[in-house]
């Protein structure tokens, strides 16, 4: 049975809405698309809810018209502008000696619980990049394995609550509810990375109009993300100032003559800013120098960010550049020179069924990535913005299990949870004490939802918790 999904990519210069049908085999077919100019947004974040919702509504209406369908909820991208990331880890014992979804879920929530997340921040994604079964590292998928304990290392991406709430308000004002939120750099990575690049590790840089988002994918998940306030509109502004010409003319110059290769000495005639009836001649060499200087600076900022990540040695596949900025001729060669001869690939979104010709363009990577995310493109076992664990092999039973979970998730709030003494169990919700379990090294007691498969094997007295702790460690 096909399900229809709506994805809205809110960028710094444009809003793109896509409607797709996803079948039981997770093949997606895009059936509607709408694009509008972004208003009420600065650096990809909302500065005016009314204007932003008008932009979203405009893109949305176009997509609905093409698809001929009405949808009430959407998955939306969020800019990396106000995000903070941290790494955390969790450990649980396996009472039945076999790892089920229940244990993976417990260990993921434990890593969230152990993370020191500021009060004004909300979790966007908790992405596991290293599962450890007993003492064996880098297990790709622990499900079904025999073990006495399971550990996980996660990369947790958080964003300011106010930022998330404003995004939800703007989308709601456009007539749809926000079903889920995905970091825009993560969505772009899903759209452009191939299996080899995921395996070897790569940085994905989505170079947009006013901003660039960078994520580093390594160990089957995003390990690092950064937001850079540089984009192709900065080239337009530089050209406008250097050539004394209006912004729209400068933009046309960038599109028509935007090359990093050696220029000719030809002259072009441009209107003068402030007096568009008169024109003056400008050498293409000047145009080239202005563009080259800005692109070089942008690439150097990207190089600094990669250096800062400390993950350079984990990027065997190098750097993948996508986004509208990448249409500048000669960008790849300059990027290779600035990024110490690392492999560099310019990427368009990978093919999705029914991909409209206009969408086969690097500037639509984020939007296509959202559709792929809905069609199973997410990191296995990630916890999403609704505190629901997403798992690649979700069948109806598991979907029901995780659906039930998403309702219970707010009870287990790692942000609100106080520090718990090691000797006394403290339930985080009014549930029967039989459900409490020892799930961390320091014997913190946390209730993380229905653990029926474990209940029958776990005696209730506190002394048992201490025995487990001493046997385990």
C-alpha positions as CSV (number, residue, x, y, z in Angstrom):
1,X,0.0,0.0,0.0
2,X,1.4,3.4,-1.0
3,X,1.6,6.2,1.5
4,X,1.9,9.9,0.4
5,X,4.4,12.2,2.2
6,X,5.0,15.9,2.1
7,X,8.5,17.3,2.5
8,X,9.3,21.0,2.9
9,X,12.9,22.2,2.6
10,X,13.2,25.7,4.1
11,X,16.5,27.2,2.8
12,X,18.1,30.6,3.1
13,X,16.9,31.7,-0.4
14,X,14.1,29.4,-1.4
15,X,11.4,27.1,0.0
16,X,10.9,23.8,-1.8
17,X,7.9,21.6,-1.2
18,X,7.8,18.0,-2.6
19,X,5.0,15.5,-2.5
20,X,5.9,11.8,-3.0
21,X,4.3,8.4,-2.9
22,X,6.3,5.7,-1.1
23,X,5.5,2.0,-1.7
24,X,6.0,-1.0,0.5
25,X,9.5,-1.5,-0.8
26,X,10.4,2.1,0.1
27,X,10.6,3.2,-3.5
28,X,9.7,6.9,-3.7
29,X,7.9,8.6,-6.6
30,X,7.7,12.4,-6.6
31,X,4.3,13.4,-7.8
32,X,4.3,17.1,-7.0
33,X,6.8,20.0,-6.5
34,X,6.5,23.7,-5.6
35,X,9.2,26.3,-5.2
36,X,9.0,29.8,-3.8
37,X,11.4,32.6,-2.9
38,X,12.2,32.5,0.8
39,X,10.9,35.5,2.9
40,X,11.0,36.1,6.6
41,X,14.1,34.0,6.9
42,X,17.6,34.9,7.7
43,X,20.4,32.3,7.6
44,X,17.8,29.7,7.1
45,X,16.1,30.5,10.4
46,X,12.7,32.2,10.8
47,X,12.8,36.0,11.5
48,X,9.2,36.8,10.5
49,X,6.6,34.0,11.0
50,X,3.9,35.7,8.8
51,X,6.3,36.2,5.8
52,X,7.8,32.7,6.2
53,X,4.4,31.0,6.3
54,X,3.5,32.9,3.1
55,X,6.6,31.5,1.3
56,X,5.9,28.0,2.7
57,X,2.2,28.2,1.6
58,X,3.1,29.4,-1.9
59,X,5.5,26.4,-2.4
60,X,2.9,24.1,-0.8
61,X,0.0,25.2,-3.0
62,X,2.0,24.7,-6.2
63,X,3.0,21.2,-5.1
64,X,-0.6,20.3,-4.1
65,X,-1.8,21.5,-7.5
66,X,0.6,19.4,-9.4
67,X,0.0,16.3,-7.2
68,X,-3.7,16.8,-7.0
69,X,-3.7,15.7,-3.4
70,X,-4.2,17.3,0.1
71,X,-1.9,16.6,3.0
72,X,-2.2,17.6,6.6
73,X,1.3,16.9,7.9
74,X,4.9,17.5,6.6
75,X,8.5,16.6,7.4
76,X,10.6,19.8,7.4
77,X,14.3,20.7,7.4
78,X,15.8,23.0,10.0
79,X,18.9,25.1,9.5
80,X,22.0,24.2,11.4
81,X,22.2,27.9,12.5
82,X,21.2,27.4,16.1
83,X,22.2,23.8,16.7
84,X,24.6,22.4,19.2
85,X,26.1,18.9,19.1
86,X,27.6,16.6,21.6
87,X,28.6,13.0,21.9
88,X,27.3,10.7,24.6
89,X,27.3,7.0,25.4
90,X,25.1,4.5,27.1
91,X,25.5,0.9,28.5
92,X,22.9,-1.7,29.4
93,X,23.0,-5.3,30.5
94,X,21.2,-8.0,28.5
95,X,19.3,-10.2,30.9
96,X,18.2,-12.7,28.3
97,X,21.6,-12.7,26.6
98,X,20.0,-11.8,23.3
99,X,19.8,-8.3,22.0
100,X,16.3,-7.3,20.9
101,X,14.9,-4.0,19.8
102,X,14.0,-3.4,23.4
103,X,17.6,-3.4,24.5
104,X,18.8,-1.2,21.6
105,X,16.0,1.2,22.6
106,X,17.1,1.1,26.2
107,X,20.7,1.8,25.4
108,X,19.9,4.6,23.0
109,X,17.7,6.3,25.6
110,X,20.4,5.8,28.2
111,X,22.9,7.7,26.0
112,X,20.3,10.5,25.8
113,X,19.8,10.4,29.5
114,X,23.6,10.6,30.1
115,X,24.0,13.6,27.8
116,X,24.3,17.0,29.4
117,X,21.7,18.9,27.3
118,X,21.0,22.5,28.3
119,X,17.4,23.3,29.3
120,X,16.6,25.6,26.4
121,X,17.6,23.0,23.8
122,X,15.6,20.2,22.2
123,X,17.0,17.0,20.7
124,X,16.7,16.8,16.9
125,X,18.6,13.6,16.3
126,X,20.5,11.0,18.4
127,X,22.6,9.1,15.9
128,X,24.5,5.9,17.0
129,X,27.9,5.7,15.3
130,X,29.4,2.9,17.4
131,X,27.7,-0.1,18.9
132,X,29.8,-2.3,21.2
133,X,28.7,-5.8,22.0
134,X,30.6,-7.0,25.1
135,X,34.1,-5.9,24.1
136,X,33.7,-6.0,20.4
137,X,33.7,-2.5,18.8
138,X,32.0,-1.1,15.7
139,X,29.2,-3.6,15.3
140,X,27.1,-2.5,12.3
141,X,23.8,-4.0,13.6
142,X,23.6,-5.6,17.1
143,X,20.0,-6.8,16.7
144,X,19.7,-10.6,17.4
145,X,23.3,-10.9,18.7
146,X,24.2,-12.9,21.8
147,X,25.8,-10.7,24.5
148,X,25.8,-9.9,28.2
149,X,26.0,-6.1,27.7
150,X,25.5,-3.6,25.0
151,X,27.1,-0.2,24.7
152,X,26.5,2.7,22.2
153,X,28.2,5.9,21.3
154,X,25.9,8.5,19.9
155,X,26.2,11.9,18.2
156,X,23.3,14.1,19.5
157,X,22.2,17.1,17.6
158,X,20.1,19.7,19.5
159,X,18.6,23.0,18.6
160,X,17.1,25.9,20.5
161,X,13.5,25.2,21.6
162,X,12.4,28.7,20.4
163,X,13.9,28.1,17.0
164,X,12.0,24.8,16.7
165,X,8.8,26.3,17.9
166,X,9.0,29.2,15.5
167,X,9.5,26.8,12.6
168,X,6.4,24.7,13.7
169,X,4.3,27.9,14.0
170,X,5.3,29.1,10.5
171,X,4.5,25.7,9.0
172,X,1.2,25.5,10.9
173,X,0.2,29.0,9.7
174,X,0.7,27.7,6.1
175,X,-1.9,25.0,6.9
176,X,0.0,21.8,7.8
177,X,1.3,20.3,11.0
178,X,5.0,19.4,11.4
179,X,5.3,15.6,11.6
180,X,9.0,15.5,12.0
181,X,12.1,17.8,11.7
182,X,15.4,16.9,10.1
183,X,18.7,18.9,10.1
184,X,19.1,20.3,6.6
185,X,22.8,19.1,6.3
186,X,21.7,15.6,7.3
187,X,18.9,15.6,4.6
188,X,21.5,16.7,2.0
189,X,23.8,13.9,3.0
190,X,21.1,11.3,2.5
191,X,20.4,12.7,-1.0
192,X,24.0,12.7,-2.3
193,X,26.1,10.1,-0.5
194,X,26.6,6.7,-2.1
195,X,27.3,3.5,-0.2
196,X,31.1,3.7,-0.7
197,X,31.3,7.2,0.7
198,X,29.2,6.2,3.7
199,X,31.5,3.3,4.3
200,X,34.8,5.3,3.9
201,X,33.5,8.4,5.6
202,X,33.0,11.8,3.9
203,X,32.1,15.4,4.5
204,X,29.0,16.8,2.8
205,X,28.8,20.5,2.3
206,X,25.5,21.9,1.0
207,X,26.6,25.4,-0.3
208,X,23.4,27.5,-0.6
209,X,22.5,31.1,-1.2
210,X,23.3,32.7,2.1
211,X,24.5,29.7,4.2
212,X,26.5,26.5,3.9
213,X,25.8,23.4,6.0
214,X,28.5,20.9,6.6
215,X,28.1,17.3,8.0
216,X,30.7,14.6,8.4
217,X,29.5,11.1,7.9
218,X,31.6,8.3,9.4
219,X,30.9,5.0,11.1
220,X,27.4,4.7,9.6
221,X,26.2,8.0,11.0
222,X,26.7,11.8,11.1
223,X,29.6,12.5,13.5
224,X,29.9,16.3,13.2
225,X,27.8,19.2,11.8
226,X,28.6,22.8,11.4
227,X,26.8,25.9,10.0
228,X,28.7,28.4,7.9
229,X,27.3,31.9,7.2
230,X,28.7,31.9,3.6
231,X,26.9,31.4,0.3
232,X,26.6,32.3,-3.3
233,X,24.7,35.6,-2.5
234,X,27.9,36.9,-1.0
235,X,29.4,36.7,-4.5
236,X,26.5,38.7,-5.8
237,X,27.0,41.4,-3.1
238,X,30.7,41.6,-3.8
239,X,30.1,42.0,-7.6
240,X,27.5,44.6,-7.0
241,X,29.9,46.7,-4.9
242,X,33.0,46.1,-7.0
243,X,31.2,46.8,-10.3
244,X,28.9,49.6,-9.0
245,X,25.9,47.8,-10.5
246,X,22.4,46.8,-9.1
247,X,22.1,43.4,-7.3
248,X,19.9,41.8,-9.9
249,X,22.5,42.7,-12.6
250,X,25.3,41.4,-10.4
251,X,23.4,38.1,-10.0
252,X,23.1,37.8,-13.8
253,X,26.8,38.4,-14.2
254,X,27.5,35.7,-11.6
255,X,25.3,33.2,-13.4
256,X,26.6,34.0,-16.9
257,X,30.3,34.7,-16.2
258,X,30.8,32.7,-12.9
259,X,33.9,30.9,-13.8
260,X,37.2,30.3,-11.9
261,X,39.1,29.6,-15.0
262,X,41.5,32.2,-16.5
263,X,39.3,35.0,-17.9
264,X,39.4,36.8,-21.2
265,X,40.0,40.5,-21.4
266,X,36.6,41.1,-22.9
267,X,34.5,44.0,-21.7
268,X,30.8,43.8,-20.7
269,X,28.4,46.7,-20.4
270,X,26.5,47.1,-17.1
271,X,24.0,49.6,-15.7
272,X,25.3,51.9,-13.0
273,X,23.8,51.6,-9.5
274,X,21.7,54.7,-8.7
275,X,21.3,55.6,-12.4
276,X,20.3,52.6,-14.3
277,X,19.8,54.6,-17.5
278,X,23.5,55.0,-17.9
279,X,26.0,52.2,-18.4
280,X,29.7,51.6,-18.0
281,X,32.1,49.0,-19.3
282,X,33.7,46.4,-17.0
283,X,36.5,43.9,-17.8
284,X,35.7,40.2,-17.3
285,X,39.1,40.0,-15.5
286,X,37.7,42.2,-12.7
287,X,34.6,40.0,-12.5
288,X,36.8,36.9,-12.3
289,X,39.0,38.4,-9.6
290,X,36.0,39.3,-7.4
291,X,34.4,35.8,-7.8
292,X,37.7,34.0,-7.3
293,X,38.5,35.9,-4.1
294,X,35.1,35.1,-2.5
295,X,35.0,31.4,-3.6
296,X,38.6,30.9,-2.3
297,X,37.6,32.5,1.1
298,X,34.5,30.2,1.3
299,X,36.5,27.1,0.6
300,X,39.1,28.1,3.2
301,X,36.3,28.5,5.8
302,X,35.1,25.0,4.9
303,X,38.6,23.6,5.3
304,X,38.9,25.2,8.7
305,X,35.6,23.6,9.8
306,X,36.8,20.2,8.6
307,X,40.1,20.7,10.5
308,X,38.1,21.7,13.7
309,X,36.0,18.5,13.5
310,X,39.1,16.4,14.3
311,X,37.6,13.8,11.9
312,X,39.8,14.4,8.9
313,X,41.4,11.0,9.1
314,X,37.9,9.4,9.1
315,X,37.1,11.0,5.7
316,X,38.4,8.4,3.3
317,X,36.0,9.4,0.5
318,X,37.0,13.1,0.9
319,X,34.5,15.9,0.4
320,X,31.2,16.0,-1.4
321,X,30.0,19.4,-2.5
322,X,26.3,20.1,-3.3
323,X,24.0,23.1,-3.4
324,X,23.5,26.0,-5.9
325,X,26.9,27.4,-5.2
326,X,28.5,24.4,-6.9
327,X,27.4,25.5,-10.3
328,X,30.4,27.9,-10.5
329,X,32.8,26.6,-13.2
330,X,36.1,25.3,-11.9
331,X,34.9,25.0,-8.3
332,X,36.1,21.4,-8.0
333,X,39.7,22.1,-9.0
334,X,40.0,25.0,-6.6
335,X,38.5,22.9,-3.8
336,X,41.0,20.1,-4.4
337,X,43.9,22.7,-4.1
338,X,42.5,24.3,-1.0
339,X,41.5,21.0,0.8
340,X,45.0,19.5,0.6
341,X,44.4,17.3,-2.4
342,X,41.5,15.4,-0.8
343,X,39.1,13.8,-3.2
344,X,36.3,16.2,-4.1
345,X,33.1,15.4,-5.8
346,X,30.3,17.8,-7.0
347,X,27.0,16.0,-6.4
348,X,23.4,16.3,-7.5
349,X,20.7,14.4,-5.6
350,X,20.6,10.7,-6.5
351,X,17.7,9.6,-8.7
352,X,14.2,9.3,-7.2
353,X,11.3,8.1,-9.3
354,X,9.4,10.9,-11.0
355,X,12.2,13.4,-10.2
356,X,11.1,16.5,-12.2
357,X,13.9,17.8,-14.4
358,X,14.2,21.0,-12.4
359,X,14.9,18.9,-9.3
360,X,17.9,17.2,-10.9
361,X,19.9,20.1,-9.6
362,X,22.3,20.4,-6.7
363,X,20.2,23.1,-5.1
364,X,17.4,20.6,-4.4
365,X,19.5,18.1,-2.5
366,X,17.9,19.0,0.9
367,X,14.4,18.5,-0.4
368,X,15.1,15.2,-2.1
369,X,17.0,14.0,1.0
370,X,13.8,14.5,3.1
371,X,11.8,12.2,0.7
372,X,14.6,9.6,1.0
373,X,14.6,10.0,4.8
374,X,10.9,9.1,4.8
375,X,11.6,6.2,2.5
376,X,14.0,4.6,5.0
377,X,17.1,6.7,4.4
378,X,17.7,7.5,8.0
379,X,20.5,6.1,10.2
380,X,19.3,2.8,11.8
381,X,18.1,3.1,15.4
382,X,18.3,6.9,15.4
383,X,16.0,8.7,17.8
384,X,14.2,11.5,16.1
385,X,12.8,14.9,17.2
386,X,9.7,13.1,18.6
387,X,11.9,10.9,20.8
388,X,10.8,7.9,18.6
389,X,13.4,5.3,17.6
390,X,13.5,4.8,13.9
391,X,14.6,1.4,12.7
392,X,15.2,0.3,9.1
393,X,13.4,-3.0,9.3
394,X,10.3,-1.7,10.9
395,X,7.4,-4.0,10.1
396,X,3.9,-3.3,11.3
397,X,4.5,-4.9,14.7
398,X,7.7,-2.9,15.2
399,X,6.0,0.3,13.9
400,X,3.3,-0.3,16.4
401,X,5.9,-0.9,19.1
402,X,7.8,2.3,18.2
403,X,4.5,4.2,17.8
404,X,3.6,3.2,21.4
405,X,7.0,4.3,22.4
406,X,6.7,7.8,20.9
407,X,3.8,8.3,23.2
408,X,5.7,7.2,26.2
409,X,8.9,9.0,25.3
410,X,8.2,12.3,27.0
411,X,8.0,10.5,30.3
412,X,11.6,9.7,29.9
413,X,13.1,13.1,29.6
414,X,16.9,13.2,29.7
415,X,16.8,17.0,29.9
416,X,14.5,17.2,33.0
417,X,15.8,14.0,34.7
418,X,17.7,14.9,37.8
419,X,21.0,13.3,38.9
420,X,20.0,10.1,40.6
421,X,21.8,8.6,43.6
422,X,23.3,5.1,42.9
423,X,21.5,3.5,45.8
424,X,17.9,4.3,45.3
425,X,15.7,3.7,42.2
426,X,13.8,6.8,41.1
427,X,11.0,6.2,38.5
428,X,10.6,8.9,36.0
429,X,6.9,8.2,35.6
430,X,4.2,6.7,37.8
431,X,4.6,3.1,36.6
432,X,4.9,-0.2,38.5
433,X,8.3,-0.6,40.2
434,X,8.7,-4.0,38.5
435,X,9.6,-2.1,35.3
436,X,12.6,-0.4,36.8
437,X,16.0,-1.6,35.7
438,X,19.6,-0.8,36.2
439,X,20.8,0.6,32.8
440,X,23.9,2.5,33.3
441,X,27.4,2.0,34.8
442,X,26.6,4.1,37.8
443,X,23.4,2.1,38.4
444,X,21.1,5.0,37.6
445,X,17.5,3.8,37.6
446,X,15.4,4.9,34.7
447,X,12.1,3.8,33.3
448,X,12.1,4.0,29.5
449,X,8.8,2.6,28.6
450,X,7.4,-0.9,28.2
451,X,10.1,-3.5,28.8
452,X,7.8,-6.5,28.9
453,X,10.3,-8.9,27.5
454,X,12.6,-8.2,30.4
455,X,10.2,-8.0,33.2
456,X,9.7,-11.7,33.9
457,X,13.5,-12.3,34.1
458,X,14.2,-9.4,36.5
459,X,13.5,-9.8,40.2
460,X,12.4,-6.6,42.0
461,X,14.7,-6.1,45.1
462,X,17.3,-3.4,44.9
463,X,20.0,-5.8,46.1
464,X,19.7,-7.5,42.7
465,X,20.6,-4.3,41.0
466,X,23.7,-4.1,43.0
467,X,24.6,-7.7,42.3
468,X,24.3,-7.1,38.5
469,X,26.4,-4.0,38.8
470,X,29.2,-5.8,40.6
471,X,29.1,-8.8,38.3
472,X,29.1,-6.6,35.2
473,X,31.9,-4.2,36.1
